[in-house]
Amino acid sequence: MADVITYRDAVAEGIAREMRRDTSVVCLGEDIGVAGGVFKTTTGLHEEFGPERVWDTPISEQAIVGAAMGAAMTGMRPVVEIMFSDFLACCWDYLANEIPKVRYMTGGQVTVPLVVRTANGGGLGFGAQHSQATENWTLTVPGLKIAAPATPADVIGMLAAAIRSDDPVVFFEHKGLLATKGPPPPPGHVVELGRAAVVREGGDVTLVALASMVPLALRAADVLAGEGIEAEVVDLRCLVPLDAATVLASLRKTSRLLTVEENPYQGGWGATVVSIVADEGFGLLDAPVRRVAGECVPLPFADVLEEQVIPTIDKVVTEVRRLAAY
């Protein structure tokens, strides 16, 4: 394999590794076959595995997820693509009311081991119905695991863990990261779901981020380092399971917390992290907790307006300066 791999190619590579390993893994979604996906994240799968295992579907999210649910209940491991995460609303009954509850309601007699992959997030000027970061939607539903990788290696490792999971996983692939590059992981690479990663060490403030907010937080940390403020950056990787232990361990060093999230401030995952810290780590804090999040408005199409709504490096730097000075 090459020295670097794009996030986009890592998606196809991660799926292919699991399909080679386990013949019960199948893919279904709109334009994922011959076309290779609208974001080119399934390129090569149809050629290698054929139409029996890579199914092009009609434009019906409810049909796609409903078929996958039935397949998963009867012994297959479907990997579903919902083209944009905004469209999870189109199959929400299956995702919120059916899939996450089957294992519980059957007393463990029936599992639903499926993965719902979806392109998530803004910053590309796609407008209000194609740009939302919707991790917080799924966070309200008990029984779903939620993964959102920030690097190509994590894409591959977390896809492996997600596809092998006996619980349903919603797997958010950030559109703004698709062209980014990183080292490919070795064969057999698996990243356990629910383990955060400290991607930059620092002693002054903890920045907790997810998906595309991780590179943004790292760039903000570079700016802050020039001012003598050393930020520690934690990549959560998953919202369910949530690795609160890594966040609290970082706070023991820094005593200051800022969450950086693309979800709207209202109901965003940062509120959950902050509430855990207030409950379990209040004594570690030397300053109020802060959140940089999306604004509570539909996402604008114009780039200059979209930048006002979603987090930016400047917004993060400004908040950290306030925290450091507290």
C-alpha positions in Angstrom: 0.0 0.0 0.0 1.1 3.6 -0.6 2.8 5.7 2.1 -0.4 7.8 2.4 -4.1 7.1 1.9 -6.9 9.6 1.7 -9.8 9.5 4.1 -12.1 8.8 1.1 -10.0 5.8 0.0 -9.7 4.6 3.6 -13.5 4.1 3.7 -13.4 1.7 0.7 -10.3 0.0 2.0 -11.9 -0.5 5.5 -15.0 -2.0 4.0 -13.0 -4.2 1.6 -10.9 -5.6 4.4 -14.0 -6.7 6.3 -15.7 -8.1 3.2 -12.6 -10.2 2.4 -12.5 -11.4 6.0 -16.2 -12.3 6.4 -18.5 -13.3 3.6 -21.6 -12.3 5.6 -20.7 -8.6 5.1 -22.7 -6.9 2.3 -23.1 -3.3 1.2 -26.3 -1.6 0.1 -27.1 2.0 -0.8 -27.7 4.5 -3.6 -25.1 4.6 -6.3 -22.5 2.6 -4.3 -22.0 0.0 -7.0 -20.7 0.7 -10.5 -20.6 4.5 -9.7 -18.4 3.9 -6.6 -20.6 6.2 -4.4 -21.3 9.9 -4.9 -18.3 10.7 -2.7 -16.3 7.9 -4.2 -16.1 6.1 -0.9 -17.0 2.7 -2.3 -14.8 2.7 -5.3 -13.6 -0.8 -6.3 -16.0 -2.7 -4.1 -18.5 -3.6 -6.9 -15.6 -4.8 -9.1 -14.1 -7.0 -6.4 -17.2 -8.4 -4.7 -19.8 -8.2 -7.4 -23.5 -7.3 -7.4 -24.4 -10.1 -5.0 -22.6 -8.3 -2.2 -22.7 -4.7 -3.3 -26.2 -3.7 -4.0 -27.4 -0.5 -5.7 -30.8 0.4 -4.2 -33.7 2.6 -5.2 -33.8 6.2 -3.7 -35.6 5.2 -0.5 -33.7 5.5 2.8 -36.5 3.6 4.5 -36.2 0.7 2.1 -32.5 0.6 2.4 -32.4 0.6 6.2 -35.4 -1.7 6.5 -33.9 -4.3 4.2 -30.6 -4.1 6.1 -32.4 -4.6 9.4 -34.0 -7.8 8.1 -30.7 -9.0 6.7 -28.9 -8.3 10.0 -31.6 -10.1 12.0 -31.1 -13.2 9.9 -27.4 -13.6 10.0 -25.8 -11.0 7.6 -23.7 -8.0 8.5 -25.0 -5.2 6.2 -23.1 -2.0 5.7 -25.6 0.6 4.6 -24.9 4.0 3.1 -27.2 6.9 3.7 -25.8 9.5 1.2 -26.1 12.5 3.5 -26.6 12.4 7.3 -29.4 14.9 6.9 -31.3 12.0 5.2 -31.2 9.9 8.4 -34.5 11.7 9.1 -36.0 9.8 6.1 -35.5 6.4 7.9 -35.7 7.7 11.4 -38.4 5.2 12.5 -36.1 2.3 11.8 -33.1 4.0 13.2 -34.7 5.2 16.4 -37.6 2.8 17.1 -36.7 -0.5 15.6 -33.0 -1.3 15.1 -31.7 -0.2 18.5 -34.5 -1.9 20.5 -34.6 -5.4 18.9 -31.9 -7.0 21.0 -33.4 -5.6 24.2 -37.0 -6.5 23.4 -36.1 -10.1 22.4 -34.0 -10.7 25.5 -30.9 -11.0 23.4 -32.4 -13.7 21.2 -32.0 -11.5 18.1 -29.2 -9.1 17.3 -29.0 -6.4 14.6 -25.3 -6.2 13.6 -25.4 -3.5 11.0 -23.5 -0.3 10.2 -25.2 2.8 8.8 -22.5 4.9 7.1 -23.3 8.5 6.3 -21.6 11.6 5.0 -21.8 14.3 7.7 -21.1 17.9 8.4 -20.7 21.3 6.8 -18.1 23.8 5.7 -18.5 23.0 2.0 -21.4 25.3 1.1 -23.9 22.5 0.5 -26.8 24.4 2.1 -29.2 23.7 5.0 -30.4 20.2 4.0 -27.0 18.7 3.0 -24.6 20.2 5.6 -25.8 19.3 9.1 -23.7 17.5 11.7 -26.3 15.1 13.1 -24.3 13.1 15.6 -26.5 14.7 18.3 -29.6 13.2 16.7 -28.4 9.7 17.2 -27.0 10.5 20.6 -30.6 10.8 21.9 -31.3 7.1 21.0 -30.2 4.5 23.5 -29.0 1.3 21.8 -27.0 2.9 18.9 -23.2 3.1 18.9 -21.9 6.3 17.3 -18.5 6.6 15.6 -16.9 9.6 13.9 -13.3 9.1 12.8 -10.9 12.0 12.1 -8.1 10.2 10.3 -7.7 7.7 7.5 -6.2 5.1 9.8 -9.1 5.5 12.3 -11.6 5.2 9.4 -10.2 1.7 8.7 -9.7 0.6 12.3 -13.1 1.9 13.5 -14.9 0.4 10.5 -13.5 -2.9 11.4 -14.7 -2.6 15.0 -18.1 -1.3 13.8 -18.7 -4.1 11.2 -17.8 -6.7 13.8 -20.0 -5.2 16.5 -23.2 -7.1 17.4 -24.8 -3.8 18.1 -25.9 -1.3 15.4 -23.4 1.4 14.7 -24.0 4.8 13.0 -20.7 5.7 11.3 -20.3 9.4 10.5 -17.8 10.2 7.7 -17.1 13.9 7.5 -17.4 15.4 4.0 -14.8 18.0 4.8 -12.2 15.3 5.6 -12.6 13.1 2.5 -9.6 14.6 0.7 -7.3 14.6 3.7 -4.4 12.2 3.8 -2.6 10.1 6.4 -0.5 7.0 6.9 -2.4 3.8 6.1 -2.7 1.3 9.0 -1.2 -2.2 9.0 -3.3 -5.2 8.0 -5.7 -6.3 10.8 -5.9 -2.8 12.3 -8.8 -2.5 14.7 -9.6 0.5 16.8 -11.9 -0.4 19.7 -15.0 1.7 19.8 -15.1 4.0 22.8 -11.5 4.8 23.1 -10.5 8.4 22.7 -7.1 9.5 21.6 -4.9 12.3 22.9 -3.6 13.7 19.6 -1.6 16.6 21.1 -0.1 16.8 24.6 -0.4 20.0 26.6 -0.7 21.3 30.2 -2.8 24.4 30.0 -6.2 23.6 28.6 -8.0 20.5 27.3 -9.7 20.7 23.9 -12.2 17.9 23.2 -13.2 17.5 19.6 -14.7 15.0 17.1 -14.3 14.4 13.4 -13.4 17.5 11.4 -13.2 19.5 14.6 -10.0 17.6 15.5 -7.8 19.1 12.8 -9.4 22.4 13.5 -8.6 22.1 17.2 -5.0 21.1 16.4 -4.6 24.2 14.2 -6.0 26.4 17.0 -3.5 24.7 19.4 -0.6 25.6 17.0 -1.7 29.3 17.1 -2.1 29.2 20.9 1.4 27.6 21.3 2.8 30.8 19.7 1.3 32.7 22.6 2.7 30.4 25.2 -0.6 28.4 25.8 -0.2 24.7 25.5 -3.5 23.0 24.6 -4.0 19.2 24.9 -6.3 17.9 22.1 -8.5 14.9 22.7 -10.1 13.2 19.7 -13.2 11.5 21.2 -13.6 9.3 18.1 -16.9 7.9 19.5 -19.9 9.3 21.3 -21.3 5.9 22.3 -19.4 4.4 24.0 -18.0 7.7 25.4 -14.5 7.7 26.8 -15.0 10.1 29.7 -12.0 8.6 31.5 -9.5 10.1 29.0 -11.2 13.5 29.2 -11.0 13.5 33.0 -7.4 12.3 32.9 -6.5 15.2 30.7 -8.3 17.6 33.0 -6.1 16.4 35.9 -3.2 18.0 34.0 -4.9 21.1 32.6 -7.8 22.0 34.9 -9.5 23.8 32.0 -12.0 22.4 29.4 -13.3 23.5 26.0 -15.4 21.3 23.8 -15.3 22.0 20.1 -18.3 20.6 18.2 -20.0 21.1 14.9 -23.4 20.1 16.3 -25.7 23.1 17.2 -25.0 24.4 20.8 -28.6 23.4 21.7 -28.5 19.7 22.4 -25.0 19.2 21.1 -22.7 16.3 22.4 -20.5 18.9 24.2 -23.3 19.4 26.7 -23.1 15.7 27.6 -19.3 15.8 28.0 -19.6 19.0 30.1 -22.3 17.5 32.4 -20.1 14.4 33.0 -17.2 16.7 33.9 -19.3 18.8 36.2 -20.6 15.6 37.9 -17.4 13.6 38.1 -14.6 16.1 37.7 -15.8 19.3 39.3 -12.9 19.4 41.7 -10.4 19.2 38.8 -11.6 22.5 37.3 -9.9 25.9 37.9 -12.2 27.8 35.4 -15.7 27.5 34.0 -16.2 24.9 31.2 -16.7 26.4 27.8 -18.2 25.1 24.5 -17.6 26.2 21.0 -20.4 24.8 18.9 -22.6 25.5 15.8 -25.2 28.2 16.0 -28.8 27.2 16.4 -29.8 28.2 12.9 -30.2 26.4 9.5 -26.9 26.3 7.8 -26.4 29.0 5.1 -25.4 28.3 1.6 -23.0 31.2 1.2 -19.6 30.4 2.5 -19.1 33.7 4.4 -22.3 33.1 6.2 -21.6 29.4 6.9 -18.4 30.4 8.5 -20.4 32.6 11.0 -22.4 29.5 12.0 -19.9 26.7 12.4 -16.8 26.7 14.6 -13.6 28.3 13.3 -10.0 28.4 14.5 -10.5 32.0 15.5 -13.5 31.1 17.7 -11.6 28.4 19.4 -8.5 30.6 20.0 -10.6 33.4 21.4 -12.3 31.1 23.9 -9.1 29.5 25.0 -7.5 32.9 25.7 -10.5 33.7 27.9 -10.1 30.4 29.8 -6.3 30.8 30.2 -6.8 34.3 31.6 -9.5 33.3 34.0 
